[in-house]
Amino acid sequence: MEDLLQFALILALVFVLIAVHELGHYIAGRIGGIPASDMKLALMAFPQHVALLDEGEWVSPVRDIGRYVEISGRHLRSRNAAFWWVAGGMLLELAFASAACGVALGLGHRAVAFWVASMSLGMYLINVGLMDLPWAIRYRRAAGDTSGLWQIAPAPAFIFSIIMLASRVLIVTLSV
């Protein structure tokens, strides 16, 4: 029974981290100029994403990335706004994981901090290493957040990616 409870808690944590990630995109989109009425969080879809409204139809980056980029470009008028729209998910998820680890450590729950930090790092590595970069290389176009950032601005994306990875490794290390 305890194993089943732990499994359920891990699944819940994965869902929360993904939801926070997508909320980060949503918030960055709002800051960048996308109207709230033109975005919706699609958390019960796979993969989860922020859908954009175009002529009465909700467009997913999974089903039609070209159209999705074109729609977002109507609202995000600069490369800088586009960069932060794509990076917003990773930033908010990292901030959330770091804060959750800090609270757990402060309350003496080192195991909880370790799980949150490890899940954040693991999800980042799986997303970049299995779901994004291999497909971007194969299809020669952005397939996820990291390859999208590299397409928008390669040098800042490289630095951003190093910071994202190092930060997650750091919170795992601090929670051990």
C-alpha positions as CSV (number, residue, x, y, z in Angstrom):
1,M,0.0,0.0,0.0
2,E,2.8,2.4,0.8
3,D,4.4,1.8,-2.6
4,L,1.1,2.6,-4.3
5,L,0.9,5.8,-2.3
6,Q,4.4,6.8,-3.2
7,F,3.7,6.1,-6.9
8,A,0.5,8.2,-6.7
9,L,2.5,11.1,-5.1
10,I,5.2,10.9,-7.8
11,L,2.5,11.0,-10.5
12,A,0.9,14.0,-8.8
13,L,4.3,15.7,-8.6
14,V,4.9,15.2,-12.3
15,F,1.5,16.6,-13.1
16,V,2.1,19.7,-10.9
17,L,5.5,20.3,-12.4
18,I,4.1,20.1,-15.9
19,A,1.2,22.3,-15.0
20,V,3.5,24.9,-13.5
21,H,5.7,24.7,-16.6
22,E,2.7,25.4,-18.9
23,L,1.5,28.2,-16.6
24,G,4.9,29.7,-17.1
25,H,4.4,29.8,-20.8
26,Y,0.9,31.3,-20.3
27,I,2.2,34.1,-18.0
28,A,5.1,34.8,-20.4
29,G,2.6,35.0,-23.2
30,R,0.5,37.4,-21.4
31,I,3.5,39.6,-20.6
32,G,4.6,39.3,-24.2
33,G,1.3,40.5,-25.6
34,I,-0.9,37.5,-26.2
35,P,-4.4,38.2,-25.0
36,A,-5.7,35.8,-22.3
37,S,-8.7,35.1,-24.5
38,D,-6.4,33.7,-27.2
39,M,-4.6,31.2,-24.9
40,K,-5.8,28.2,-22.9
41,L,-3.9,25.7,-20.8
42,A,-4.4,22.2,-22.2
43,L,-3.4,20.1,-19.2
44,M,-5.5,17.0,-20.0
45,A,-3.8,16.6,-23.4
46,F,-0.6,14.8,-24.1
47,P,1.7,16.4,-24.2
48,Q,0.4,19.3,-22.2
49,H,0.7,22.7,-23.8
50,V,-0.8,26.2,-24.2
51,A,-3.2,26.2,-27.1
52,L,-3.6,29.4,-29.2
53,L,-6.8,30.6,-30.7
54,D,-6.9,31.2,-34.5
55,E,-10.1,32.0,-36.3
56,G,-12.2,30.2,-33.7
57,E,-10.0,27.1,-33.6
58,W,-7.6,26.1,-30.8
59,V,-4.2,25.3,-32.3
60,S,-1.7,23.0,-30.6
61,P,2.1,23.2,-31.1
62,V,2.1,19.4,-31.2
63,R,-0.3,19.1,-34.2
64,D,0.8,22.2,-36.2
65,I,4.0,23.9,-35.0
66,G,4.2,26.0,-38.1
67,R,0.8,27.5,-37.7
68,Y,1.4,27.8,-33.9
69,V,4.6,29.8,-34.4
70,E,2.8,32.0,-37.0
71,I,-0.1,32.7,-34.5
72,S,2.3,33.5,-31.7
73,G,4.3,35.8,-34.0
74,R,1.2,38.0,-34.5
75,H,1.3,38.9,-30.8
76,L,5.0,38.6,-29.9
77,R,6.5,41.4,-32.0
78,S,10.1,40.8,-31.1
79,R,12.7,38.0,-30.8
80,N,13.1,38.9,-27.1
81,A,9.3,38.5,-26.5
82,A,9.4,35.2,-28.4
83,F,12.4,33.9,-26.4
84,W,10.8,34.6,-23.1
85,W,7.5,33.1,-24.2
86,V,9.3,29.8,-24.9
87,A,11.6,30.1,-21.9
88,G,8.7,31.0,-19.5
89,G,7.8,27.4,-18.8
90,M,11.2,26.3,-17.8
91,L,11.8,29.4,-15.7
92,L,8.6,29.1,-13.7
93,E,9.0,25.4,-13.2
94,L,12.6,25.9,-11.9
95,A,11.4,28.7,-9.6
96,F,8.6,26.5,-8.3
97,A,10.9,23.5,-7.8
98,S,13.5,25.6,-6.0
99,A,11.0,27.2,-3.7
100,A,9.3,23.8,-2.9
101,C,12.8,22.4,-2.1
102,G,13.6,25.3,0.1
103,V,10.4,25.0,2.0
104,A,10.8,21.2,2.4
105,L,14.3,21.6,3.6
106,G,13.3,24.4,6.0
107,L,10.6,22.1,7.5
108,G,13.1,19.2,7.8
109,H,11.7,17.1,4.9
110,R,14.9,16.4,3.1
111,A,13.4,13.4,1.2
112,V,10.6,15.6,-0.2
113,A,13.1,18.2,-1.3
114,F,15.2,15.5,-3.0
115,W,12.2,14.1,-4.8
116,V,11.1,17.5,-6.1
117,A,14.6,18.4,-7.2
118,S,15.2,15.0,-8.8
119,M,11.9,15.0,-10.6
120,S,12.6,18.5,-11.9
121,L,16.0,17.5,-13.2
122,G,14.8,14.2,-14.6
123,M,11.9,15.8,-16.4
124,Y,14.2,18.4,-17.9
125,L,16.7,15.8,-19.1
126,I,14.0,13.6,-20.6
127,N,12.3,16.6,-22.3
128,V,15.6,17.9,-23.8
129,G,17.4,14.6,-24.4
130,L,14.5,12.4,-25.6
131,M,11.6,14.5,-26.7
132,D,13.1,17.7,-28.1
133,L,16.6,17.7,-29.5
134,P,16.6,14.3,-31.2
135,W,13.3,15.2,-33.0
136,A,14.6,18.7,-33.8
137,I,17.8,17.2,-35.3
138,R,15.8,14.5,-37.3
139,Y,13.2,17.0,-38.7
140,R,15.5,20.0,-38.9
141,R,13.0,22.3,-37.1
142,A,12.1,23.1,-33.5
143,A,10.4,20.3,-31.7
144,G,10.2,21.7,-28.2
145,D,11.2,24.5,-25.9
146,T,15.0,24.1,-26.0
147,S,15.2,23.7,-29.8
148,G,12.7,26.5,-30.1
149,L,15.0,28.8,-28.1
150,W,18.0,27.7,-30.2
151,Q,16.0,28.6,-33.3
152,I,15.1,32.1,-31.9
153,A,18.5,33.0,-30.5
154,P,21.3,30.4,-30.4
155,A,23.9,32.1,-28.2
156,P,21.4,33.1,-25.4
157,A,19.7,29.7,-25.7
158,F,23.0,28.0,-25.1
159,I,23.6,30.1,-22.0
160,F,20.0,29.6,-20.8
161,S,20.3,25.8,-21.3
162,I,23.5,25.7,-19.2
163,I,21.8,27.7,-16.5
164,M,18.7,25.5,-16.5
165,L,20.7,22.3,-16.2
166,A,23.2,23.7,-13.6
167,S,20.4,25.1,-11.5
168,R,18.6,21.8,-11.4
169,V,21.7,19.9,-10.6
170,L,22.4,22.4,-7.8
171,I,19.0,22.0,-6.1
172,V,19.4,18.2,-6.3
173,T,22.9,18.5,-4.7
174,L,21.6,20.8,-2.0
175,S,18.7,18.5,-1.1
176,V,20.9,15.3,-0.7
